Amino acid sequence: MNAQSTCDPVLDDVLAFNEYLLKLARAGVPIELGISEGIASLSEQLSEINSKIAMGVARGNTVRQTLESDQELPPLYRSSLATWLYCDKTPDALAALSECADGRRETERVFDFAFVQPLILLGLVYCGFVFLLLSVAPMMDAMNSQIGSAPGFGLQVLTVARQTIWYWGIAIPLLVAIGLLLWRRQRSRRLSRWIPGRRNISEATQKANYAEGFANLLEHGQSVVHAQTLLGSYRSARKPVQVQPENSNMEIAVPRMLQWALGDDVSNDDRANALRFAARAYRELAQSRASQWRAWYPVVVGALLGGALVLAFGLSLFAPMIELLTAITRP
């Protein structure tokens, strides 16, 4: 165990960590802090954290006491900062942030890819519908006039669409282009939180990072109680459980795998290895769910949106034709 891991970090260590994160974000390295979106907002949030910790130190508290008393820090940032400060500035602290950011970016890429096929199909349906209005619909209207039949509902809709084509014909491509531009500029993880499966993948990744950070702190001389105080209770648990490591009463809200790793069934010497095993299990679970999600989500989105577009085009084409055939065969 290094001597550095036994002493309390100073304010300069926290300021250097936050400055390092900001430089990485400006350089384009994917960083997920659980704080903000964008470089400007990130800089503002990190400045507020620096001010709060500096104020706590100015009041006579140590950095450790300030971190333990501040419960408003985002869990992911808190875990990474504690790992950085008390584990000899190990790169694992930054790896956890980058891993979450990579997962979010992969979600956005899959989300974008899922809409490529419907957008292509939308363009084809748009061109086909315009051709239907300008070439096929006038012939149907002429045939109805020849047989002396009143236009049906489907043909009336096509007639209105043909008369207003200069309005919606320009508006649809323009709105699609504006929507794509805004999506690319304003895209963030908030837009993808509602996607099915996204939350399960994120929770599994957070569990893995929590277990990995806990193991790092234990291996660098921190007790279970101190490590839990630094990292905080795992907030995603559904039911809090009582765990009493090292004969101390401590309520930790943890998932089942972490309950086992922190419970009495695992000795103190093997606890770090058990936590790393739990981290690998959760990380593999996240990867498995992500693989399944990447496979079926584009298919489902393409089927739903593409099917709706094809159905709409089919109805606009065949409904007037059926009405026309019915009028021709009418006695």
N, C-alpha and C positions, 0 to 999 in steps of 0.2 A: 504494500500500500504506500503510495507516495505521500510525502509530507504535505503537499499542496491540497490533498483531498481532505485532510483533517482540519484545516483552518477555514475560517469563514471568508468568503469572497468579499472584495471591496467594491465600492460603487463603480470604479473604473472598469471592472470586469463586466458589469451589466451594460454600461454605456458602450463598451467595445463590442459586445454581442449584438446589441441593437443596431449599431452602425454597420456591423458586418452583414447583418440580414438586409439592411437597406441597400448596401452596395451590391449584394447578390441579386436582389430584385431588380435593381436598375440595370444590371448586366444581362438580364433576361433569364436568370436561373429560376426555375419554378419553385416558389416558396409558398406554402400554405400555413398561415399563422392562426387562422380562425379569428382574425381581428377585422380585416377590412378588405376592400377591393381597390386596386390601383395604387400606383406609387405615391401620389400626393396624399391620399387618405392613410396609407401605411406610415408615411413619414410623420403625419400628425399624431397618429395613435402611439407610435413609438416615442415621440416627444412627450406625450402625456405620461407614459409609463416611466420614462426617465425622470420627469418632474416629481411624480409620486414617490418613487424610490429615493430620490435625492432629498425630498422633504422628510421622509422617514428616517434617513440617516442623520439629517441635521437635527432631528429631535433626540438623538442619542441611541436609536435602535441600530442593530446590525442589519446587513443586507438580508440575512436569513430571517430575522424577526420580521422585517418589513414584508418579505415575500409570504411568510406564513400567515401574517395578519391580513393580507390583501386577498380577499376571496373573489374579486371581480376580474382577475386575470383570466383570459381564455384558457381552457384546459390544455389545449395543444401547445400553446406558447409557454404556459407555465411548466409543462413537462420538459419541453426542449431547453428552456432556460436553466432549469434545475440540473438536467443532464450535463449541460455545457459547464456550469459553474462548479459542480461537485464531482465531475468525472474527468478532470484534467483536459477540458476543452475537446472532448472526443468528437469526431465527425459524426457519430451516431445521432447527435442532437439535430444536426442539419439534415441528416438522411431521413429522419422521421418527417420533417417539414416538407422536404422535396418529394417524398413518397406520396403524401396526401395531395400535393399539388399535381403530381403526375396522374394520380387517379382522377382528379377533377378534370384535367385537360383531356384525358382519354374519354371520359364521359361526354365531354363537349364534342369531341371528334366523332364519336359514335352517333351522337344526337344529330350532328350535321349530316353525316353520311346517310342516316335513316331518311332524311328528307330530300336526298338527291333524286331518287327514283320518282317520288311523287311530283317533284318540280319538273322533271323531264316529261312525265306523263301529262302534267298540267299544260305545258307548252304544246304538246301534240293535240290534246283535246281542244285547246284554244284555237289552234289553226284549223282543226277539223270542224269546229263549230262555226267559225267564220265562213269556211267554204260551204257548209250546209246552209247558212243564211243567204249567202250571195248567189248560190247556184241551184241548190236543190229546192229550197223553200219557194222561190218564185214559180218553179215548174209545178209544184203541188198546188199552189194558189191558182195557177192557170187551169189546171185540170178540174179543180173544184168549181171554177166559174163555167167551164164547158158543160159540166153535168148539171149545173144549176143547183149545187148543194152549198149550204152555208158552211163556212170554215169551222172546224171543230176547235176544241180548247187548245190542243197541242199546236195547231197551225196558227191560232191567234197569238199564242205566246211567241212563236217564231217571227210572226209579223211585227209584233211590238219590239222584239229584240233587233230585227233588221232596221227598223225605223230609228232606233236609238243607238245604233252600233258606233257612231262617232263619239258617243259619250263613254259607254262602258268599255268599248274596244280600246280606247287609249288609257282609261283609268286602271284597268286590270294589270297590264304590264307595268305601269308606273307604280302602282301600289306594291306589287311584288318586288320591284327593284328597291323601293324605299324600305320595305320590310327587311329585305336581305341586308341592306346597308346598316340599318339600325341594329339588327341582330348581331352583325359582326362587330360593331363598335361598342355595344352595350352588353355584350354577352358576359355572364358571370355565373358563379356557382348557384346564385339565388334563383336563376332561371331554370336550373335543372334539378332543384331539390325535390320537386313533385314527381319526377320520373320514377316509375315503379322499379324497385330494386336498388335505387341509388342510395337510399338510407341504410339498407342492410350492408352494402359493400363498405360504406363509410364507417359504420359502427365496428365492423370486423377489423378494419384498418386501425381505428383508434384503439381498440382493445390490444392489438398487436403492439402498437407504439407505447401504450401504457405499460404493458408487461416488460417490454424491452428497456424502457426507461427505469422501471423499478429494479430490474436485474443489474443495470449499470450502476445505480446508486448503491446497491448492496455490495457489489464487487469492489467499490471504491470506499468502503468503510462505513457507510451509513447504516444505521439500524433500520428494522422494518418500520418502527414507529416514526422515525425521522424521515424516512423515504416517503411514507404515506402522507406525512404532514407537508412535505415539499410538493409532492405531486397532487395532493388533494384526493378526495374520494372519487371513484369512477362514477360520473353523473349519469351515465346511460343505463345503469342497472335498473331493473324493474322492481326488485325487492331488496332492501338492505339486509345484510346478514351480519351476525356477530362473529368476529374473528379475534382471537386473543393470542397473537404472537408475543413471545418473550414475556409471558405473564402480565400483560398490560391490557386493560380494557380499551378496546378501540373498535368503533363501528365503521366498517368499510363497505360501501356499496360496490360490489364487484360481481362480474359474471361468474358462471360455475367453474370454468377452467382456472380463473384467477383465485376463486375460493379454495380450490384444491392446492394451488401453488403457495398460497399464503396461510393455509391451515396447519393444524397440528400433525397431519399425516406426513408432512415433509419436514425434514430436519433443517436447521439453520444453515448447515454447510451445503446442503443440496438445494436450497431455496432459489438461488440465482439461476441454477441450471433448469429448475422446474419452470421458472418464469420465462426463460428463453424458449423452452419447449412449448409453453403456452403461446408465446409470441409467434413461433413458427406455425403452430396449428391455426391461429387466427389469421395469419397472413395467407396461408394456403387456402383457407376458407374464403377469404376476400377474393383471391385470384380465381378460384373456382366459380364463385358467383358472378364475377366480372366476365368470365369467359362465356357463361350461359347468357348473361344479359346482352353481351355484344352479338351473340348469335341470333337470338329471337327478337330483339327489339326492332332492328331494321326491317325484319320480315313482317312483323305485326303492323308497324307504322305504314310500310309500303302497301300491305294488303288492305288496310282500312282506308287510307286516303286514296290510294290508287283505285281500289274497288268503288269508292264513292264517285270518283271522277268518271270512271268507265260507265257506271250505272247512269249517271246524269246524262252523259253523252248518248248512251243507248236509248234512253227515254226520249230525249229531244229528237232523235232520228226516227225511231220506230213508232212512237205514239202518233205523230201526224200521218205516217204511212198507213197504220191500222185504221185510223179514222177515215182516210181517203178510200181504202179498200172497202170499208163498211158502207160508205156512201155509194160507191159504184155498184155493189152487189145488192143494194136496197131495192126492193120491188117498187 
